[in-house]
């Protein structure tokens, strides 16, 4: 779950002036996803009776610690899905985050433990993230934090600045994650606002005038045109397209 709410709240307030933003943090070092649902239930219980909706959005990040003890991606996903389902049952929307990379050494690297994550850990993390991104449900959105905050694509300076150890981040790293999550949520909220507003009304200024279709003989003068309605007894009168426009 989100660990550093300050940048998230600040960016939301900047994007939506006047919006009242209240954030509850439930980060826990060493936390396992098997306990997420129970922890979330406890938070909701402390906020009030089941009839109340204490949170509009629940942002969930989990799986790093589980992967480190070789829990299968499928089992981690089941724990996460149980957490999401409870939040949605309580009428909250869910923003699920994919799991960012960790600073584990490769088998071929013995001199620097910040080269890149081990391939086996990366493969299992990739499987879990694919499950998170592929999940479809009402009131559920996923943000690919793993790609936006990619250890593999960071420079050496960025890795040192953002990573405190193998799995934890520096304060600057947590702040950067908060900013990225805020940007994702802001885009979602703006999209929802536009959808709720519905299609824009059609006005004369938005309608292109149709070009008049020309027919053979439109510019030709007919002798019969010299006759008016008083000569209708002749059997016909001439009417041009322009007379009807």
Backbone as CSV, one residue per row, in Angstrom:
resi,resn,N_x,N_y,N_z,CA_x,CA_y,CA_z,C_x,C_y,C_z
1,UNK,0.838,-1.183,0.000,0.000,0.000,0.000,0.885,1.250,0.000
2,UNK,0.319,2.369,-0.436,1.106,3.592,-0.577,1.761,3.959,0.753
3,UNK,3.037,4.355,0.701,3.782,4.591,1.927,4.027,6.067,2.233
4,UNK,4.116,6.911,1.222,4.424,8.313,1.450,3.340,9.177,0.795
5,UNK,2.302,9.580,1.547,1.161,10.247,0.921,1.381,11.707,0.574
6,UNK,2.406,12.372,1.119,2.548,13.811,0.955,2.561,14.263,-0.503
7,UNK,3.444,13.741,-1.369,3.439,14.194,-2.766,2.116,13.874,-3.471
8,UNK,1.504,12.765,-3.126,0.229,12.402,-3.725,-0.824,13.448,-3.412
9,UNK,-0.947,13.798,-2.137,-1.942,14.794,-1.745,-1.671,16.157,-2.345
10,UNK,-0.417,16.567,-2.365,-0.062,17.882,-2.904,-0.422,17.998,-4.375
11,UNK,-0.105,16.965,-5.131,-0.387,17.010,-6.568,-1.890,16.982,-6.840
12,UNK,-2.643,16.230,-6.049,-4.097,16.207,-6.220,-4.703,17.579,-5.941
13,UNK,-4.215,18.238,-4.909,-4.728,19.573,-4.582,-4.367,20.583,-5.663
14,UNK,-3.185,20.441,-6.247,-2.783,21.347,-7.322,-3.649,21.132,-8.559
15,UNK,-3.960,19.876,-8.848,-4.743,19.564,-10.046,-6.213,19.924,-9.872
16,UNK,-6.708,19.830,-8.630,-8.120,20.102,-8.362,-8.221,21.098,-7.203
17,UNK,-8.009,22.383,-7.484,-8.062,23.393,-6.425,-9.406,23.359,-5.693
18,UNK,-9.351,23.435,-4.384,-10.568,23.408,-3.594,-11.003,22.012,-3.195
19,UNK,-10.364,21.001,-3.773,-10.720,19.624,-3.432,-10.178,19.274,-2.052
20,UNK,-11.048,18.728,-1.210,-10.609,18.295,0.112,-9.988,16.906,-0.012
21,UNK,-8.722,16.806,0.324,-7.983,15.554,0.182,-7.536,15.079,1.559
22,UNK,-7.939,13.862,1.890,-7.507,13.234,3.139,-6.969,11.850,2.810
23,UNK,-5.754,11.566,3.241,-5.091,10.311,2.892,-4.732,9.554,4.158
24,UNK,-5.079,8.276,4.193,-4.691,7.389,5.290,-3.632,6.426,4.775
25,UNK,-2.526,6.332,5.485,-1.402,5.493,5.069,-1.365,4.226,5.912
26,UNK,-1.100,3.095,5.261,-1.012,1.828,5.983,0.166,1.008,5.473
27,UNK,1.315,1.655,5.303,2.514,0.942,4.895,3.125,0.199,6.065
28,UNK,3.701,-0.958,5.791,4.278,-1.781,6.853,5.504,-2.501,6.319
29,UNK,6.662,-2.255,6.917,7.877,-2.955,6.514,7.691,-4.458,6.716
30,UNK,8.029,-5.220,5.696,7.905,-6.664,5.786,6.497,-7.178,5.615
31,UNK,5.564,-6.299,5.257,4.170,-6.701,5.099,3.989,-7.722,3.984
32,UNK,3.084,-8.671,4.213,2.793,-9.726,3.238,1.368,-9.553,2.724
33,UNK,1.166,-9.847,1.455,-0.150,-9.624,0.858,-1.234,-10.522,1.458
34,UNK,-0.868,-11.626,2.067,-1.875,-12.495,2.678,-2.601,-11.791,3.822
35,UNK,-1.989,-10.726,4.366,-2.598,-9.970,5.463,-3.259,-8.676,5.003
36,UNK,-3.172,-8.368,3.725,-3.682,-7.085,3.235,-5.183,-6.936,3.464
37,UNK,-5.937,-7.964,3.116,-7.388,-7.875,3.249,-7.789,-7.645,4.701
38,UNK,-7.150,-8.372,5.614,-7.449,-8.207,7.036,-7.072,-6.812,7.506
39,UNK,-5.924,-6.310,7.078,-5.500,-4.969,7.470,-6.459,-3.909,6.949
40,UNK,-6.918,-4.087,5.699,-7.843,-3.111,5.127,-9.188,-3.142,5.857
41,UNK,-9.647,-4.323,6.212,-10.890,-4.431,6.980,-10.768,-3.694,8.309
42,UNK,-9.607,-3.798,8.935,-9.388,-3.115,10.214,-9.460,-1.608,10.043
43,UNK,-8.854,-1.093,8.977,-8.881,0.338,8.708,-10.313,0.815,8.490
44,UNK,-11.089,0.068,7.722,-12.478,0.449,7.461,-13.297,0.399,8.745
45,UNK,-13.054,-0.606,9.543,-13.798,-0.746,10.797,-13.551,0.440,11.711
46,UNK,-12.318,0.928,11.722,-11.981,2.068,12.565,-12.593,3.364,12.045
47,UNK,-12.902,3.397,10.738,-13.449,4.607,10.136,-14.951,4.756,10.352
48,UNK,-15.644,3.671,10.657,-17.077,3.793,10.860,-17.831,2.546,10.455
49,UNK,-19.165,2.578,10.537,-20.001,1.412,10.211,-19.954,1.079,8.724
50,UNK,-20.362,-0.147,8.364,-20.332,-0.576,6.958,-21.151,0.296,6.020
51,UNK,-22.125,1.016,6.540,-22.961,1.856,5.681,-22.217,3.082,5.163
52,UNK,-21.104,3.422,5.798,-20.336,4.592,5.389,-19.253,4.204,4.374
53,UNK,-18.873,5.178,3.539,-17.804,4.988,2.554,-16.659,5.922,2.941
54,UNK,-15.698,5.445,3.711,-14.635,6.336,4.206,-13.620,6.743,3.160
55,UNK,-13.487,5.936,2.087,-12.473,6.232,1.070,-13.093,6.195,-0.322
56,UNK,-12.783,7.194,-1.122,-13.186,7.170,-2.533,-12.305,6.214,-3.322
57,UNK,-11.005,6.206,-2.975,-10.040,5.370,-3.681,-9.163,4.636,-2.680
58,UNK,-8.819,3.411,-3.017,-7.852,2.628,-2.258,-6.715,2.269,-3.218
59,UNK,-5.511,2.710,-2.893,-4.333,2.447,-3.722,-3.558,1.299,-3.092
60,UNK,-3.338,0.254,-3.866,-2.736,-0.973,-3.327,-1.442,-1.302,-4.061
61,UNK,-0.369,-1.434,-3.290,0.917,-1.895,-3.815,1.410,-3.017,-2.911
62,UNK,1.667,-4.163,-3.470,2.162,-5.277,-2.658,2.687,-6.408,-3.514
63,UNK,3.618,-7.170,-2.938,4.149,-8.327,-3.641,5.652,-8.458,-3.558
64,UNK,6.352,-7.373,-3.254,7.815,-7.424,-3.211,8.309,-8.413,-2.157
65,UNK,7.775,-8.298,-0.941,8.207,-9.202,0.130,7.808,-10.639,-0.159
66,UNK,6.626,-10.825,-0.744,6.165,-12.176,-1.080,7.091,-12.826,-2.106
67,UNK,7.472,-12.050,-3.103,8.359,-12.580,-4.134,9.721,-12.953,-3.563
68,UNK,10.151,-12.210,-2.542,11.477,-12.465,-1.971,11.542,-13.793,-1.228
69,UNK,10.381,-14.320,-0.795,10.367,-15.633,-0.141,9.788,-16.691,-1.083
70,UNK,9.777,-16.354,-2.374,9.411,-17.294,-3.439,7.947,-17.707,-3.418
71,UNK,7.062,-16.828,-2.929,5.628,-17.058,-3.072,5.274,-16.944,-4.552
72,UNK,4.431,-17.818,-5.035,4.117,-17.815,-6.459,3.336,-16.562,-6.845
73,UNK,3.530,-16.069,-8.066,2.780,-14.887,-8.518,1.272,-15.106,-8.443
74,UNK,0.815,-16.310,-8.724,-0.618,-16.595,-8.698,-1.188,-16.474,-7.288
75,UNK,-0.431,-16.945,-6.284,-0.889,-16.834,-4.902,-0.925,-15.380,-4.451
76,UNK,0.099,-14.624,-4.821,0.135,-13.194,-4.478,-1.050,-12.482,-5.110
77,UNK,-1.328,-12.823,-6.343,-2.446,-12.191,-7.049,-3.773,-12.493,-6.353
78,UNK,-3.951,-13.718,-5.877,-5.176,-14.067,-5.158,-5.335,-13.208,-3.909
79,UNK,-4.230,-12.982,-3.196,-4.290,-12.136,-2.004,-4.657,-10.700,-2.376
80,UNK,-4.074,-10.204,-3.445,-4.375,-8.849,-3.888,-5.822,-8.725,-4.345
81,UNK,-6.290,-9.709,-5.095,-7.663,-9.665,-5.591,-8.660,-9.667,-4.433
82,UNK,-8.362,-10.398,-3.379,-9.228,-10.417,-2.209,-9.284,-9.025,-1.571
83,UNK,-8.151,-8.350,-1.563,-8.091,-6.997,-1.012,-8.891,-6.021,-1.863
84,UNK,-8.688,-6.094,-3.173,-9.443,-5.221,-4.084,-10.942,-5.450,-3.939
85,UNK,-11.340,-6.706,-3.866,-12.768,-7.041,-3.798,-13.410,-6.461,-2.544
86,UNK,-12.689,-6.510,-1.427,-13.253,-5.944,-0.214,-13.440,-4.433,-0.352
87,UNK,-12.444,-3.750,-0.910,-12.547,-2.299,-1.091,-13.732,-1.953,-1.976
88,UNK,-13.919,-2.685,-3.057,-15.026,-2.417,-3.970,-16.365,-2.770,-3.321
89,UNK,-16.372,-3.788,-2.468,-17.585,-4.142,-1.737,-18.024,-2.996,-0.836
90,UNK,-17.063,-2.257,-0.316,-17.355,-1.108,0.539,-17.490,0.187,-0.277
91,UNK,-17.720,0.050,-1.583,-18.025,1.170,-2.478,-16.834,2.091,-2.726
92,UNK,-15.625,1.592,-2.545,-14.432,2.353,-2.891,-13.905,1.882,-4.238
93,UNK,-13.254,2.769,-4.955,-12.596,2.396,-6.195,-11.151,2.006,-5.902
94,UNK,-10.603,1.176,-6.761,-9.269,0.616,-6.526,-8.301,1.060,-7.617
95,UNK,-7.125,1.501,-7.182,-6.007,1.735,-8.091,-4.898,0.779,-7.673
96,UNK,-4.688,-0.265,-8.474,-3.666,-1.273,-8.175,-2.370,-0.911,-8.882
97,UNK,-1.273,-1.041,-8.162,0.042,-0.709,-8.706,0.833,-1.974,-8.985
98,UNK,1.514,-2.000,-10.116,2.422,-3.112,-10.370,3.659,-2.973,-9.483
99,UNK,4.386,-4.073,-9.316,5.499,-4.140,-8.378,6.788,-3.658,-9.056
100,UNK,7.417,-2.627,-8.507,8.665,-2.138,-9.114,9.817,-3.100,-8.877
101,UNK,10.879,-2.915,-9.624,12.036,-3.795,-9.529,12.797,-3.630,-8.229
102,UNK,13.596,-4.636,-7.901,14.445,-4.598,-6.711,15.902,-4.653,-7.139
103,UNK,16.790,-4.248,-6.221,18.214,-4.133,-6.542,18.959,-5.399,-6.159
104,UNK,18.583,-6.505,-6.769,19.266,-7.772,-6.511,20.367,-7.980,-7.534
105,UNK,21.492,-8.603,-7.153,22.584,-8.834,-8.094,22.268,-9.980,-9.035
106,UNK,22.928,-10.001,-10.159,22.839,-11.135,-11.062,23.888,-12.164,-10.653
107,UNK,23.714,-13.386,-11.138,24.685,-14.430,-10.812,26.062,-14.109,-11.373
108,UNK,26.095,-13.375,-12.462,27.373,-13.052,-13.103,28.022,-11.823,-12.501
109,UNK,27.316,-11.145,-11.568,27.857,-9.928,-10.973,28.246,-10.186,-9.531
110,UNK,29.504,-10.046,-9.219,29.983,-10.267,-7.861,30.605,-9.013,-7.268
111,UNK,30.669,-7.938,-8.069,31.332,-6.725,-7.607,30.358,-5.609,-7.263
112,UNK,29.192,-5.650,-7.848,28.235,-4.563,-7.618,26.845,-5.134,-7.479
113,UNK,26.231,-4.986,-6.325,24.907,-5.553,-6.107,23.787,-4.666,-6.625
114,UNK,24.131,-3.643,-7.433,23.088,-2.770,-7.976,23.096,-2.801,-9.510
115,UNK,23.619,-3.845,-10.070,23.674,-3.908,-11.536,22.280,-4.041,-12.133
116,UNK,21.557,-5.107,-11.767,20.190,-5.312,-12.223,19.607,-6.505,-11.459
117,UNK,18.274,-6.616,-11.394,17.668,-7.704,-10.644,17.996,-9.065,-11.244
118,UNK,17.999,-10.110,-10.408,18.214,-11.458,-10.916,17.069,-11.850,-11.831
119,UNK,17.395,-12.608,-12.848,16.404,-12.936,-13.863,15.232,-13.735,-13.301
120,UNK,15.475,-14.653,-12.370,14.369,-15.453,-11.836,13.379,-14.580,-11.083
121,UNK,13.870,-13.659,-10.288,12.981,-12.752,-9.560,12.230,-11.860,-10.542
122,UNK,12.929,-11.391,-11.561,12.313,-10.527,-12.565,11.209,-11.259,-13.305
123,UNK,11.414,-12.513,-13.639,10.403,-13.286,-14.356,9.137,-13.446,-13.527
124,UNK,9.297,-13.774,-12.235,8.117,-13.950,-11.386,7.405,-12.613,-11.156
125,UNK,8.180,-11.553,-11.008,7.574,-10.233,-10.859,6.825,-9.830,-12.128
126,UNK,7.397,-10.147,-13.275,6.744,-9.844,-14.541,5.419,-10.595,-14.673
127,UNK,5.396,-11.841,-14.238,4.155,-12.622,-14.278,3.090,-11.987,-13.387
128,UNK,3.481,-11.610,-12.177,2.543,-10.962,-11.253,2.020,-9.655,-11.838
129,UNK,2.907,-8.851,-12.380,2.485,-7.569,-12.943,1.548,-7.748,-14.132
130,UNK,1.768,-8.779,-14.913,0.862,-9.055,-16.038,-0.534,-9.410,-15.533
131,UNK,-0.599,-10.144,-14.428,-1.892,-10.488,-13.833,-2.598,-9.236,-13.324
132,UNK,-1.853,-8.339,-12.714,-2.434,-7.097,-12.195,-2.961,-6.230,-13.340
133,UNK,-2.167,-6.083,-14.389,-2.570,-5.247,-15.517,-3.698,-5.875,-16.324
134,UNK,-3.762,-7.196,-16.329,-4.781,-7.880,-17.123,-6.108,-8.031,-16.420
135,UNK,-6.169,-7.718,-15.149,-7.402,-7.873,-14.372,-8.411,-6.810,-14.797
136,UNK,-9.645,-7.231,-15.031,-10.706,-6.322,-15.454,-11.882,-6.437,-14.497
137,UNK,-12.311,-5.317,-13.977,-13.456,-5.299,-13.078,-13.976,-3.878,-12.957
138,UNK,-15.227,-3.753,-12.545,-15.810,-2.448,-12.316,-15.104,-1.764,-11.149
139,UNK,-14.896,-0.461,-11.264,-14.258,0.342,-10.218,-12.830,-0.119,-9.929
140,UNK,-12.175,-0.637,-10.944,-10.783,-1.086,-10.807,-9.946,-0.459,-11.899
141,UNK,-8.819,0.116,-11.497,-7.847,0.656,-12.431,-6.467,0.154,-12.020
142,UNK,-5.589,-0.017,-12.997,-4.223,-0.457,-12.714,-3.243,0.561,-13.282
143,UNK,-2.201,0.825,-12.520,-1.130,1.721,-12.968,0.170,0.936,-12.988
144,UNK,0.854,0.969,-14.128,2.086,0.205,-14.294,3.261,0.968,-13.683
145,UNK,3.328,0.942,-12.379,4.422,1.609,-11.668,5.768,1.002,-12.030
146,UNK,5.781,-0.292,-12.284,7.025,-0.978,-12.619,7.702,-0.366,-13.841
147,UNK,6.901,0.029,-14.828,7.469,0.643,-16.030,7.801,2.110,-15.798
148,UNK,6.954,2.810,-15.052,7.169,4.232,-14.814,8.347,4.478,-13.878
149,UNK,8.578,3.514,-12.966,9.672,3.631,-11.997,10.557,2.401,-12.166
150,UNK,11.189,2.328,-13.324,11.906,1.125,-13.731,13.354,1.134,-13.258
151,UNK,13.680,0.216,-12.370,15.059,0.092,-11.894,15.991,-0.221,-13.058
152,UNK,15.534,-1.090,-13.933,16.362,-1.510,-15.057,16.750,-0.341,-15.950
153,UNK,15.876,0.656,-16.069,16.132,1.780,-16.967,16.741,2.987,-16.266
154,UNK,16.981,2.871,-14.984,17.568,3.993,-14.249,19.071,4.079,-14.491
155,UNK,19.586,5.287,-14.386,21.030,5.471,-14.403,21.588,5.079,-13.032
156,UNK,22.892,4.948,-12.948,23.508,4.608,-11.667,23.179,5.669,-10.613
157,UNK,23.216,6.942,-10.997,22.911,8.011,-10.051,21.460,7.922,-9.557
158,UNK,20.545,7.596,-10.467,19.146,7.482,-10.069,18.934,6.304,-9.120
159,UNK,19.628,5.197,-9.372,19.500,4.041,-8.485,19.975,4.386,-7.076
160,UNK,21.078,5.087,-6.986,21.603,5.483,-5.679,20.670,6.491,-5.004
161,UNK,20.093,7.375,-5.807,19.230,8.411,-5.241,17.889,7.843,-4.777
162,UNK,17.354,6.851,-5.503,16.011,6.362,-5.208,15.976,5.096,-4.358
163,UNK,17.039,4.269,-4.411,17.034,2.989,-3.680,17.909,3.090,-2.439
164,UNK,17.300,2.742,-1.288,18.034,2.771,-0.027,18.755,1.451,0.221
165,UNK,18.114,0.350,-0.173,18.724,-0.973,-0.086,18.113,-1.831,-1.188
166,UNK,18.117,-3.134,-0.999,17.647,-4.022,-2.056,16.187,-3.772,-2.410
167,UNK,15.317,-3.611,-1.404,13.883,-3.504,-1.680,13.266,-2.184,-1.237
168,UNK,13.938,-1.418,-0.366,13.365,-0.179,0.138,13.909,1.025,-0.622
169,UNK,13.139,2.103,-0.566,13.503,3.304,-1.286,13.943,4.390,-0.314
170,UNK,14.674,5.347,-0.824,15.035,6.528,-0.044,13.809,7.441,0.034
171,UNK,13.823,8.434,0.933,12.709,9.391,0.960,12.455,10.019,-0.409
172,UNK,13.530,10.304,-1.132,13.365,10.865,-2.468,12.732,9.857,-3.412
173,UNK,13.055,8.580,-3.223,12.442,7.542,-4.041,10.955,7.410,-3.773
174,UNK,10.570,7.425,-2.500,9.149,7.360,-2.155,8.400,8.588,-2.666
175,UNK,9.038,9.739,-2.599,8.409,10.952,-3.118,8.161,10.847,-4.616
176,UNK,9.145,10.289,-5.316,8.984,10.143,-6.771,7.849,9.174,-7.088
177,UNK,7.751,8.103,-6.347,6.649,7.157,-6.547,5.310,7.840,-6.284
178,UNK,5.252,8.655,-5.212,4.022,9.378,-4.918,3.612,10.305,-6.045
179,UNK,4.591,10.953,-6.667,4.295,11.843,-7.784,3.754,11.066,-8.981
180,UNK,4.356,9.925,-9.269,3.925,9.118,-10.405,2.512,8.575,-10.194
181,UNK,2.237,8.113,-8.982,0.895,7.605,-8.679,-0.126,8.737,-8.767
182,UNK,0.246,9.913,-8.284,-0.655,11.066,-8.350,-0.987,11.412,-9.794
183,UNK,0.011,11.410,-10.660,-0.226,11.726,-12.065,-1.183,10.722,-12.693
184,UNK,-1.023,9.455,-12.343,-1.920,8.437,-12.873,-3.346,8.647,-12.382
185,UNK,-3.504,8.894,-11.090,-4.837,9.091,-10.525,-5.490,10.355,-11.068
186,UNK,-4.721,11.409,-11.249,-5.263,12.650,-11.807,-5.811,12.412,-13.213
187,UNK,-5.075,11.665,-14.025,-5.548,11.356,-15.377,-6.845,10.558,-15.333
188,UNK,-6.925,9.620,-14.407,-8.143,8.815,-14.275,-9.327,9.691,-13.871
189,UNK,-9.116,10.574,-12.895,-10.193,11.435,-12.415,-10.663,12.399,-13.501
190,UNK,-9.734,12.937,-14.275,-10.116,13.846,-15.352,-10.885,13.114,-16.442
191,UNK,-10.475,11.888,-16.722,-11.195,11.085,-17.716,-12.614,10.800,-17.240
192,UNK,-12.751,10.483,-15.961,-14.082,10.232,-15.409,-14.950,11.490,-15.468
193,UNK,-14.360,12.648,-15.180,-15.113,13.901,-15.248,-15.609,14.158,-16.660
194,UNK,-14.751,13.920,-17.651,-15.143,14.145,-19.043,-16.241,13.176,-19.465
195,UNK,-16.156,11.936,-18.995,-17.179,10.949,-19.337,-18.501,11.304,-18.689
196,UNK,-18.449,11.788,-17.447,-19.674,12.143,-16.735,-20.365,13.339,-17.380
197,UNK,-19.562,14.223,-17.984,-20.139,15.405,-18.629,-20.901,15.049,-19.891
198,UNK,-20.572,13.908,-20.486,-21.265,13.462,-21.689,-20.805,14.205,-22.922
199,UNK,-21.375,13.875,-24.087,-20.977,14.541,-25.338,-21.373,16.013,-25.325
200,UNK,-20.577,16.828,-25.962,-20.867,18.253,-26.044,-22.051,18.496,-26.971
201,UNK,-22.933,19.454,-26.640,-24.101,19.718,-27.493,-23.681,20.235,-28.864
202,UNK,-24.463,19.867,-29.858,-24.196,20.305,-31.224,-24.769,21.702,-31.432
203,UNK,-23.970,22.579,-31.971,-24.413,23.933,-32.273,-24.195,24.213,-33.748
204,UNK,-24.759,25.345,-34.194,-24.597,25.693,-35.605,-23.139,25.885,-35.969
205,UNK,-22.337,26.338,-34.976,-20.925,26.585,-35.258,-20.145,25.295,-35.425
206,UNK,-20.697,24.152,-34.935,-19.986,22.876,-35.041,-20.447,22.062,-36.237
207,UNK,-21.454,22.578,-36.988,-21.984,21.844,-38.139,-21.449,22.463,-39.415
208,UNK,-20.802,21.682,-40.216,-20.286,22.179,-41.492,-21.420,22.239,-42.503
209,UNK,-21.604,23.359,-43.178,-22.665,23.429,-44.192,-22.393,22.463,-45.332
210,UNK,-23.439,21.812,-45.770,-23.303,20.856,-46.866,-23.160,21.604,-48.186
211,UNK,-22.247,21.141,-48.975,-22.036,21.750,-50.280,-23.167,21.364,-51.207
212,UNK,-23.729,22.368,-51.876,-24.854,22.103,-52.791,-24.408,21.218,-53.936
213,UNK,-25.181,20.181,-54.153,-24.887,19.267,-55.256,-25.422,19.832,-56.552
214,UNK,-24.595,19.876,-57.592,-24.980,20.420,-58.881,-25.431,19.300,-59.797
215,UNK,-26.416,19.596,-60.623,-26.931,18.632,-61.578,-26.761,19.175,-62.988
216,UNK,-26.759,18.243,-63.962,-26.661,18.650,-65.367,-27.833,19.556,-65.716
217,UNK,-27.541,20.670,-66.350,-28.600,21.576,-66.779,-28.965,22.627,-65.762
218,UNK,-28.286,22.640,-64.595,-28.631,23.616,-63.565,-28.430,25.050,-64.045
219,UNK,-27.464,25.226,-64.922,-27.171,26.581,-65.386,-27.825,26.912,-66.730
220,UNK,-28.596,25.988,-67.275,-29.207,26.181,-68.594,-30.543,26.887,-68.458
221,UNK,-30.816,27.831,-69.321,-32.100,28.532,-69.326,-33.068,27.791,-70.231
222,UNK,-34.277,27.567,-69.733,-35.324,26.897,-70.515,-36.369,27.933,-70.915
223,UNK,-36.905,27.764,-72.105,-37.932,28.671,-72.598,-39.136,28.672,-71.674
224,UNK,-39.432,27.487,-71.118,-40.600,27.369,-70.261,-40.477,28.192,-68.992
225,UNK,-39.257,28.579,-68.622,-39.079,29.336,-67.392,-39.692,30.725,-67.491
226,UNK,-39.939,31.180,-68.713,-40.530,32.495,-68.895,-41.992,32.489,-68.466
227,UNK,-42.577,31.294,-68.360,-43.966,31.181,-67.939,-44.029,31.100,-66.425
228,UNK,-45.049,31.669,-65.838,-45.231,31.638,-64.403,-46.311,30.657,-64.019
229,UNK,-46.708,30.654,-62.784,-47.739,29.730,-62.299,-49.063,29.895,-63.023
230,UNK,-49.293,31.106,-63.604,-50.569,31.306,-64.314,-50.663,30.451,-65.559
231,UNK,-49.523,29.948,-66.028,-49.525,29.089,-67.217,-49.426,27.618,-66.861
232,UNK,-49.881,27.276,-65.631,-49.804,25.883,-65.193,-50.612,24.955,-66.087
233,UNK,-51.614,25.561,-66.813,-52.425,24.719,-67.692,-51.605,24.112,-68.816
234,UNK,-50.405,24.617,-69.055,-49.548,24.020,-70.079,-49.100,22.620,-69.689
235,UNK,-49.222,22.288,-68.409,-48.888,20.926,-67.989,-47.651,20.836,-67.133
236,UNK,-46.850,21.890,-67.078,-45.640,21.833,-66.261,-45.108,23.236,-66.062
237,UNK,-44.301,23.376,-65.025,-43.514,24.581,-64.812,-42.090,24.111,-64.453
238,UNK,-41.111,24.994,-64.550,-39.724,24.652,-64.272,-39.380,25.115,-62.847
239,UNK,-38.860,24.156,-62.043,-38.406,24.459,-60.682,-36.940,24.057,-60.558
240,UNK,-36.090,24.978,-60.116,-34.656,24.693,-59.974,-34.336,24.389,-58.506
241,UNK,-33.196,23.709,-58.299,-32.744,23.383,-56.949,-32.592,24.658,-56.113
242,UNK,-32.104,25.706,-56.727,-31.862,26.942,-56.003,-33.169,27.542,-55.490
243,UNK,-34.271,27.226,-56.181,-35.561,27.755,-55.749,-36.056,27.085,-54.477
244,UNK,-35.485,25.893,-54.193,-35.904,25.141,-53.023,-35.024,25.400,-51.812
245,UNK,-33.818,25.928,-52.004,-32.876,26.174,-50.896,-33.274,27.412,-50.095
